[in-house]
Amino acid sequence: MAWGLVILVLILRGVLPAVSTSEPSEAQEAQESALVDVVMKLQGRMMLAVKQLSEMQKTPMPQDEILALEMGSVEQRQQVAVLAGVLFGAQGASDSLQRLQEAVAEADHSLTQEQEKTNAAIKEAFSELKSVDEKDDEPAASTLSDTQRELLLKQLGWFGELAIARTQPGEQATWSAFQQKAMTLLIILMGAFVGIAILGLLGMAGLLVGLILSIRGRLSSLKASGAPGLFIETFAVWLVSFLVLSEVIGLLGLGLGGSIIVFFLSLVALAWLPFRGMPFSTARSEIGLTMGRGLFREVGSGVAGFVMMIPILLVGVIFTVFLVKLSQLFNSPSEVFHSDAGAAHPIFSMFEQASTIQLVVVFVVASIAAPIVEEIVFRGLLYRHLRDSSRGVRTWLSIAFAALLSGFVFAAIHPQGWVAIPALGSIGVALALAREWRSSLIAPIVMHGIQNGLVLTFVLFLID
């Protein structure tokens, strides 16, 4: 019964939205549009940073780089055409627009009058930008009319600003600001790359040490609880409670603040354990709501666990990138020009327009509320149940089974879609291993909080 409810929720939350052919609501379309804008701006800023790197190294930037971005809606592809013009000059913009026209013809699609005018404005803007090496001199570009400028800004947003700054007379100061931000971003990206590489190597070393200690029997593992059925029952109760509360809070229009209420109020589901006869003190211990070997030691283990999570996460990210590319190959003609935000979390859709207070709430939800509650239910309840129910096999096989299945459920419940399951699932696996290693939930909560906080900070920096 409990697993039946879990599977039903996974189908309703994951499978049905992926295969649904119904039209999205206006609110869903607005959120998707805002999310796509954020994702495109992220990609655009990163490409400008890569361009800065190629100029520093005095090596030409491969034009194939732009082909990978030519997907999604017509507006997305027009934004990419602007980026191609900035990176590779008039020919780059022209080639990108030509590929857009070919895709339109192949899909038997037709452009709106506004989209046709946007194409013409992009082509006009970059028509005289002959050299991609022009940086500090005033570009010898054609002058757009006020109507064309307004159209580019309206249709392409940040990319419209970029096109105007790069090609129009009198915009050199704005273009210099774009370049300066790209250089700053390049420095940050290079620092992040070096940092991730170092931490990844340390994490790999930590995993190898952990594996050796485990083989030698030096690492303790979770003890059997004796009541595995109660934990999956409680997980199912939480899952249903969380979804119902989310709908109620959504109807009340409480926004992100309501998300905090939903997360913590949903923990009322833990009362199912004492209701079914398990003493609260026993339930708390079995779930992992203990201080373990001391608060500071557990927090330190969480930091170390985050470092060891990096190589596991990198494997998941590689598979997610592969699935994103694979999903694009199997798009039907009617889906070719659908907006595509990849595996981005919907919460990013509000970053551009969010106030400081809203951003603080986002960080509280993602870095405090979600890690605490999700670790209690996914690693405290679900992983505990799966470990207990697979005691009949070798310990390493039981751990692998429980970590992978709980990681899959954890990933499938999230709103990023099926293509994000490898990346999110790898995080779930790493958190489950930390739960096995420490018994207490403090370490996985710390790992989860660091992961979410760093991702939010990085994305916020990229788009600002």
N, C-alpha and C positions, 0 to 999 in steps of 0.2 A: 504493500500500500504506500509506504513512504517513498520507495524508489519510483513507484508509478507517478507520484506527484512531482518528484524531481524531474523525471523524464518529460512529463507533460509540460512543465515550465520551460525546460530547455527547447522543446519544440515550438512553444508559443513565442518565446523570446528570441530564438536563434534561427530555426529552420523556416518558419512561416514568413517572417519579414524578408528573408533572403529570396524566397520564391514568389512572394506576393506580387500581383500585377495591378493592384489597386492604386489609384492616384493618391499621392501624399496630400495632407492637409496644408493650408496656407502657412500655419505655424511650422510644420515640418519642412516645408520648402524654404522658409525664411532662415531656419536654423541651418539647413544644408547649404544654402547659399553663403551664409556667413562663415561656415566652417571651410567651404571651398576657398573663399577669399583668403582666409588665414593660411591655409595650406599652400596656396599659390604664392602668397607673399613670402612665406618661409623659403620655398624653393627658389623664388626670384632673388631674394637677398643672398642665399647661399651661392647661387650661380654667379652673382656679381663678385662675391668674395673669391670664388675660384678663378674668375677672370683676372682679378688683382694678382693672384698667385702666379698665373701664367705670364703676366706682364713682368713681374719681378724676376721670374726665371728666364724671361725672353724666349719662351717657347709658345708656339701657336696653340690656342685652345681647340681641341677637336670639335668640329661642328656636329658630330654624332651625339654630343652631349644633349643637344636640344631635342633630338628625336624622341628620347625617352619621356619627355614632358608633354608631347603632343597627343593628348588624350582628354577625355571628358567632354564637357559641353563646348559649344561654339565659342562662348565667351572665354573659357579656359584656353582654348587653342589660339584665340586672338591675343590673349595675354602672353602666351608663349611666343607668338610672332613678334610682339614688341620686344621681348627679351632677346630673341634672335637678332633683331635689328640693332639693339644696343651692343650685343656681344660680337656680331659679325658684319655689321654694316647693312647697307641697302639690300645687298644680295641675300643676306641671311633672312631679313624680313620678307622679301619677295618669295624666297623658296618656301618659307614656312606657310605663307598665305596660299601658295600654290598647292601645297600638300593638304591644306584645309579644304580647298575647292575640290580636290580629287576625292577626299574622304566624303564630302557632301554628295558628289555625283555617285560614288560607289554605293553609298547607303540609300540612294534615292531620296535624299533629304533636300529641303529647300530652305534658304536663308530668308530671314525677315528683311524688310526694307532697312530697318535700323542696323542690322548686322552687316548688310551690304555696304551701308554708308560707313560703318566702323572699319571694315576692310579697306575701303577707299582712303579713309583718313590715315590709317596706319601706313599704307603704301605711299601716300603723299608726304607724310612726315619724314620718312626715311629715304625718300627718292634721291636726295642729293648727298646723303651721307656715304661718301664713296670709300673712305678709309676707316677701318676699325682701330687704327692706331691714333686717331685724333683724340687727345685727352684734354689738353689745356687750352687749345685754340678754339675760337668761336666756330661752331659747326656751320658749314656752308649748306644749310638745309632750306627747303622751301618753307614759306610761312603759312601756317594753318590759319584758317578763318576762326573767328570766335565760336561759331557754331560747331566746327570740327573739334576744337579744344574741349568745349563743353560735352560733346558726344564721347570723346575718349575718356574724360574724367567720369562721366556717368556710367559708361559701359564697362570700363576696365579698372576703375579705382586707382590703386597704387601704381599699376602698370601704365595707366594713362598719364599720371604725373611723371613717371619715368620717361615715357616717350617724349613728352613735351620738354622736360629738362635736358634730354640728350640732343634733341634735334632743332629746337627753336631758338632764334636769335634773342639775346637778352636774358637767357636762362642759365648762363654759365655758372653763376653762384649756386643755383639749385643743383646743377649737375655735379659741381664740386662737393656739395654736401652729401650727395648720393655716394660719391667715390670715397669720401672720408669715412662714412658709415660702413662701407664695404670693407675698407682696410681695417677698421676696428673689429669688425666681425671676423675677418680673416685671422687676426691675432688671437681672438677668443677661440675660434674653431681649431686652430693649430695647437693652442694650449690644451683644449679639451681632448683633442686626439692623442696628444702625448700623455695626458693624465689617464685617459681610458686605457691606453696601451700598457702603461706601467701598472695600473691597478689590475688590469686583466691578467697580466703575467703573475702578479702577486696572488690574485685569486686562483689562477690555475695551480700555482704552487700549493696554496692552501688546500685545494680540493685533493691534490695528490697526497699531501700529508694526511688529510682526513681519511682517504681511502686506505692508506697503509695502516693507520691506527685502527681503523675498523676491521681490516683483515686480521690484525693481531689481537683483536678483542679488547682494545684499549678504550673504545668509545661505547658508552652505554646506549641502549635503545629503549623505546617506549615499552613499558610493561603492559600486559593485558588488563583491560578494565573489567572484564567479566560480564559486561552488559552492552555489547556492540549495537544491538537493535535500538536501544534508547537514543543513541547519538544520531542515527540517521532519521529517526522519528523527529527529534528536536530540530535537526537541520531542515527537514521538510516543513515543519511548523514555522520556522523562521523565514524560509523562502516565501511561503504564501503570505505571511504577515508583512514582510518587506514589500511585496508587490502591491498588496491591498493598501498599505499605508502610503506608498508612493502615489497611487492613484488618488487617494483622498486628499493628500497634501497638494497634489497637482491641481485638483479641482478647486481647492481653497486659494490657489494662486500665491502661495507663500514663497515661491522661488527657491533660490539656493539656501536661504536660511531654513526653509522647510526640509531640505535634504539632511541637514544636521539632525533635525527632530526625527526624521524617518530612520536614520541609521541607529541612533541610540534607543529610540522607542521600540524598534524591532527586537532588541535584546530581551524584551519581556518574554519572548519565546523560550528563553532558557528556563523559565518556570515549569516547562513541561517535564524536566528531569526530576525535580522533587515531587511534582504532581504524580509521576509514574513510580515514585517510591525510592528514588536515589537521594540520600541526604545531601543537602546543599554543600557541605564541606567536601564530601566525596566528589560531587559533580565539579566543583571549582578546581579541585586537584587534577581530576581526569582530563578536564578541558585544557588545563595548562595555565589557569589564572593564579599563578603563584609567583613568588620572587625568585624561584630557582635557587641558584647558588649566590644570590645577592644582587641587588638592583644594579649596581655599577658594573659588576662582572657580566651581567646579562646584557646590559646596554652595550658594553664593549664587544661582546660576542655578536651583537646585532650589527655593529659597524664592520667587524671582520666578516660576518656573513654576507653583508652587502658587497664587499670586495669579491668574495668568492662567487657571488651571484652573477657578476659581470660576464665571465666566459660562458656561462649557461645561457644568459640572456642573448648574447651575440649569436649563438647557434639558433635560437628561436627567431631572432630578427632576420637572419638569412633566409629561413624558411618562409617567413611572412612576406618578405620582398618577392620571393619566388611565386607565392600564391597570388600576390597582387598582379604580377606580370601574367600569370596563367589565366587569371580571371578576365583580363583584358582581351586575351586571345579568343575566348569563348563568348564574347559579347555578341548578342544577336544584332542584326542591322538596326532594330528599333532602339537598342541600348547604346549604340556607338556614341551618341551625343548627350548621354546622361551625365550629370555632374558627378565628378569623382574626387572624393576626399581621401581615398586610400583607406588606411587603417587608423585614421586620426580619431581621437576621442571627441564626442560632441561638445564637451565642456570648453574646448578651444574656441568654439564659435563665438563666445561672448568676449574674448580677450580684447578685441579692437575697441569695443564700445564700453567696456566695463569701467566703473568708477573704482577709486582706491578701496572703498569699503567692500565692494563686490569682489574685488581681487583677494582681499583678506579672507572673505568667506570661502572663496574657491580653495584657497590654500588650507583653511581649516577643514573643509570637507575632504579634500584629497589627501592631505598629509597627516591628519589626526583622526577624524571620524572614520573614514573608510579603512585605514590600516587597523585600527582597534577592532571595529566590528567585523570586518572581513576575516581577520586572523582568528577571531573567536569562533566564527561559524565554519570557515573553510578548513582551517588547520586544527582548530579545537574540537569541532564536531565531525565534519565529513572525513578528514584524514584519520582521525581517531577511529571512526567506525570502519573505514577500509582496512586499516592496519589490524584491528581486532578480528575482522572477518576473514583475513587471509593468513592467519597464524599457522595454518596447516602446511604452508610451503616454507622454503628456506627464508631466513630473515631478509637477506638482500633482495630476494624476489618479491617478498611482501612489501618492503619499502618502495621498490621501484613501481610496483602495481599501484599502491596507494598514492604515491606522489604523482604519477602520470595521470591517473583517473581524476583525482581531486584537482589537479592542475587544469585538466580539460574542462571540468565543470566550472571551475573558477573563471576560465577564459570565456567559455560559451555564454555565461550570464552577463558579461560585460557588453556594452552597446557598440563596440567597434566593428562587429561583424565577424564572419567566419574566417576572413583572411588574417585577422589579428590573433587567431587562436594559438599559433606556434609561439609568437612573442609573449603573449600574456600567459600562456601555459607554461613556458619556461620559467617565468617569474614564480608561478604557483609551485612548480617543482622545487625551485631553490628554497622557497619559504617552507615547504613541507620538510625538506632535508634539515633546515634549521630547527624546525619543531621536533624532529626526531633526535637531533643532536643535543638540544638543550632541555627538552621536556617542557620548559616554561614557554609561554607565548611572547615574552618580552622581546627576545631577539628577533623573531619574524615581524613583530609589530614595528620595531626600529628599522629593520631592512625595508619594509613596505613603505614606511613614512619617508625615509631617505630617497628611495626610488621615485616616488610620486612628487616629492618636493623638488628634486633636481630636474625632473622632466618639465614641470610647470615653470620653473625659473628659467630654464634654457629656452623654452618656446616663447615665453613672455619677452625675454631679451631679444630674440630673433625678430619678432614682429614689431618691436617698439623702435 
